[in-house]
């Protein structure tokens, strides 16, 4: 049975130091670059900002909660004119 340790260095200097220590111990190790998962299918950088995602989630939650509130049904041209104030 092989046990594993996951170490996440905070910067390149820590990574370099850890690599040197593990090599000196003749320990086997695998470097794995962590890929951040994006909520955007197109990897739009807008979604990398937590505040943006939080605002979107807040608005979606509000829309789901108020599904019938402020609902406008437009059936005729007159309805559209009334909505636009024409």
C-alpha positions as a Markdown table, in Angstrom:
| # | Residue | x | y | z |
|---|---|---|---|---|
| 1 | Unk | 0.0 | 0.0 | 0.0 |
| 2 | Unk | 1.3 | 3.4 | -0.9 |
| 3 | Unk | 0.3 | 6.5 | 1.0 |
| 4 | Unk | 0.1 | 9.9 | -0.7 |
| 5 | Unk | 0.7 | 13.5 | 0.5 |
| 6 | Unk | -0.7 | 16.4 | -1.4 |
| 7 | Unk | 1.3 | 19.6 | -1.0 |
| 8 | Unk | 0.3 | 22.9 | -2.6 |
| 9 | Unk | 3.1 | 25.3 | -2.6 |
| 10 | Unk | 2.2 | 29.0 | -2.5 |
| 11 | Unk | 4.8 | 30.2 | -4.9 |
| 12 | Unk | 7.7 | 29.0 | -7.2 |
| 13 | Unk | 10.3 | 29.3 | -4.4 |
| 14 | Unk | 8.4 | 26.9 | -2.2 |
| 15 | Unk | 7.9 | 24.5 | -5.1 |
| 16 | Unk | 11.6 | 24.6 | -5.9 |
| 17 | Unk | 12.6 | 23.9 | -2.3 |
| 18 | Unk | 10.1 | 21.0 | -2.0 |
| 19 | Unk | 11.4 | 19.5 | -5.2 |
| 20 | Unk | 15.0 | 19.7 | -3.9 |
| 21 | Unk | 14.0 | 18.1 | -0.6 |
| 22 | Unk | 12.1 | 15.3 | -2.2 |
| 23 | Unk | 15.0 | 14.6 | -4.7 |
| 24 | Unk | 17.4 | 14.5 | -1.7 |
| 25 | Unk | 15.2 | 12.0 | 0.0 |
| 26 | Unk | 15.1 | 10.0 | -3.2 |
| 27 | Unk | 11.3 | 10.1 | -2.9 |
| 28 | Unk | 9.1 | 9.6 | -6.0 |
| 29 | Unk | 6.8 | 12.4 | -6.7 |
| 30 | Unk | 4.6 | 13.7 | -9.5 |
| 31 | Unk | 4.1 | 17.4 | -10.3 |
| 32 | Unk | 0.6 | 18.2 | -11.4 |
| 33 | Unk | -0.4 | 21.6 | -12.6 |
| 34 | Unk | -3.8 | 22.5 | -11.1 |
| 35 | Unk | -6.3 | 23.6 | -13.7 |
| 36 | Unk | -9.0 | 25.9 | -12.3 |
| 37 | Unk | -12.5 | 24.8 | -13.4 |
| 38 | Unk | -14.5 | 27.6 | -15.0 |
| 39 | Unk | -18.2 | 27.9 | -14.9 |
| 40 | Unk | -18.1 | 29.4 | -18.4 |
| 41 | Unk | -18.1 | 26.9 | -21.3 |
| 42 | Unk | -16.0 | 29.3 | -23.3 |
| 43 | Unk | -13.6 | 30.0 | -20.4 |
| 44 | Unk | -14.6 | 33.7 | -20.4 |
| 45 | Unk | -12.3 | 35.4 | -17.8 |
| 46 | Unk | -15.3 | 37.4 | -16.5 |
| 47 | Unk | -16.3 | 34.2 | -14.6 |
| 48 | Unk | -12.9 | 34.0 | -12.9 |
| 49 | Unk | -13.9 | 36.9 | -10.6 |
| 50 | Unk | -15.8 | 35.5 | -7.6 |
| 51 | Unk | -17.8 | 38.7 | -7.2 |
| 52 | Unk | -19.2 | 38.4 | -10.7 |
| 53 | Unk | -20.2 | 34.8 | -10.2 |
| 54 | Unk | -21.8 | 35.7 | -6.8 |
| 55 | Unk | -23.8 | 38.5 | -8.4 |
| 56 | Unk | -25.1 | 36.2 | -11.1 |
| 57 | Unk | -26.1 | 33.5 | -8.6 |
| 58 | Unk | -27.9 | 36.1 | -6.5 |
| 59 | Unk | -29.9 | 37.3 | -9.5 |
| 60 | Unk | -30.7 | 33.8 | -10.7 |
| 61 | Unk | -31.9 | 32.9 | -7.2 |
| 62 | Unk | -34.1 | 36.1 | -7.1 |
| 63 | Unk | -35.6 | 35.3 | -10.5 |
| 64 | Unk | -36.4 | 31.7 | -9.5 |
| 65 | Unk | -38.0 | 33.0 | -6.3 |
| 66 | Unk | -40.1 | 35.7 | -8.0 |
| 67 | Unk | -41.3 | 33.8 | -11.1 |
| 68 | Unk | -44.7 | 35.3 | -11.2 |
| 69 | Unk | -43.9 | 38.7 | -9.8 |
| 70 | Unk | -43.6 | 41.6 | -12.3 |
| 71 | Unk | -44.6 | 39.2 | -15.1 |
| 72 | Unk | -45.7 | 41.0 | -18.3 |
| 73 | Unk | -47.6 | 39.2 | -21.0 |
| 74 | Unk | -47.6 | 40.9 | -24.4 |
| 75 | Unk | -50.3 | 39.7 | -26.7 |
| 76 | Unk | -51.0 | 42.6 | -28.9 |
| 77 | Unk | -49.3 | 45.7 | -30.4 |
| 78 | Unk | -51.3 | 47.7 | -27.9 |
| 79 | Unk | -49.8 | 45.8 | -25.0 |
| 80 | Unk | -46.3 | 46.5 | -26.3 |
| 81 | Unk | -47.1 | 50.2 | -26.7 |
| 82 | Unk | -48.5 | 50.4 | -23.2 |
| 83 | Unk | -45.4 | 48.7 | -21.8 |
| 84 | Unk | -43.1 | 51.2 | -23.7 |
| 85 | Unk | -45.3 | 54.1 | -22.7 |
| 86 | Unk | -46.1 | 55.1 | -26.3 |
